[in-house]
């Protein structure tokens, strides 16, 4: 028995009726969604999408990091993305700690993470606005690409748009 037997068994069931072999790597709806890794978020369902419609980029806090920008550039120029939604959520774990807190927690367990930046979010609204500006002003993305922001409410499933 391994730690992944349940997943392999579930995949075997999934593969029996798999119907996605005709999908391409392009975003059929031209959308990229930057959202959090929180398992309460099902971005396809929340946005009325289906597999193949969008590129979903997930990380802790839905932050627009250098790696997210790199991925957006690839998505825009290679995979049909022509609009971006940044979608953090309510009750996010990274809004409840600071980078210093995370460094202390890991150090208490014998792991020194001080060389890492965790992009914690003391002010979610300000962080979202900064991240939207970072995409909009990137010299590597097309000028004027539509970029939107909305906070996903994990209690109601509703999006709360943020105007910038």
N, C-alpha and C positions, 0 to 999 in steps of 0.2 A: 504494500500500500504506500502511495506517495502523497505528498501534499497537494497534488494536482489531479488525482484520479477523478474527482467529481467534475472537474472542468473538462477533462478529456471525454468523459462519458456524455456530458451535456453537449459537447461539440459533435460527437458522433450522431446524436439525435438531430441536431441542427443541420448537419451536412446531408443527412438523408433526404431532406426536403428543400435543400438550398436552391434558391431561385435568383441569386444575384450574379450569376456568371456573365450576364450580358452588360453589366455596369462597366463604365470606363473609369479612369482615375480623375476625370474632370468633374467639377462641381456643377451639376445640371442646373441648379438655380443661381449659379454665380455668387454664392455666399460663402464667406468664412465666418465662423463664430469662435470668438475667444471666450472661453468660460472656465470655471473652476473644476478641479478634479473631484469635488464633492459628489459622492454617490447618490445624493438625493436629486441630482439634476439629470434629466434625460433630455438633452438639447433638441434632438430630432422631434420627439413628441411635443415638447413645450412650444416649438415653433411651427408645428404642423408640417414637418418635413419627413422625408423617407430616406433610406440609405441611398447614397449617390447624389443627393441634392446639395450637400454642403461639405466644406472642410471644417472639421471640429478640432480646435486647438485647446488643450486643457492643461492647466497647471494650478498650483496652489494660489488662490486669490484671483484668478483670471487676469494676471498681470501681463502687460506688454513688455516682455523682456527682450534682450537681444536675440534670443533664440526664437521667440514668437515673431519678431520682425523678419528674421531670416526665413521662417516658414511662410509668412505672408507674402514675401517677395516671390518665393517659388510658386505659391498658390496662384498669385496674380499672373505671373508671366508664363507659367507652364500648365496650370490646371483650371483655367477658366473663371477664376474669382474676379468679380468686378465690384464687390461691396463687402464691408466688414461690420459685424456687430460684436461689440465687446459687452459681455454679459456676466458680471459678478453676481453675487447673491446675498440675501440676508442670512444672518446667523452663521457667517463664515468664520472658521477657526483662525484664519490669519488676521482677522480684525481684533482678536482678543489677546494677542501677544505682540511683543516687539522682537526684532532680530536679537537683541540682547537677551531676552527671555529664552529664546530658542537655543542660543549659544550656551546659556547656563544649564538648561534642561539636559542638553546632550553632553555637556562637560561633566555634569553630575553622574552620567552613565559611562564616563571614561572616553568620550568621543569629542575631540576638539574640532568644531565646525567654524572657527573664527575666520577661515579663509573663504567662506561662502556668504553670499548675500541671499536672504530668504524673501525679500520684498514683502515684508509684513505690511499691514494696511491699518495704520492708526486712524485714518479718516477716509472711509470708503468713497465718498463723493469726490473728494479732492483727488484721490488716486485714480478713479475712473476718468475724471476730466484730464488729468495729466497723460494717461494712457491714450485717450482719444486724440489729444494734441500730438502725441508722439507718432501715431500712425499718420495723421493728416499732414504733418510737416516732414515726414521722412523723404529725403531726396531720392530714395530708391523705389518709391511707389508712385504711381501716376498722380499728378496734381488733380485734385478734385474728386478722387475716388470717394464714393459715399461711405461714410464711417458713422455708425450710430452706437449709442450706449443705452443700456437698460439694465436695471437691477432685477434679478429674478427673485421673487418672494417664495421661499421654500415652504411656507405655510399655506399659501393660497394657489401657487402655480402661476400667478400673474406676473407680467413684466411691468416694471415701473420705468418708463422712458426718462432719460436724462438729457436735457437740451444743453448743448454747448455752443 
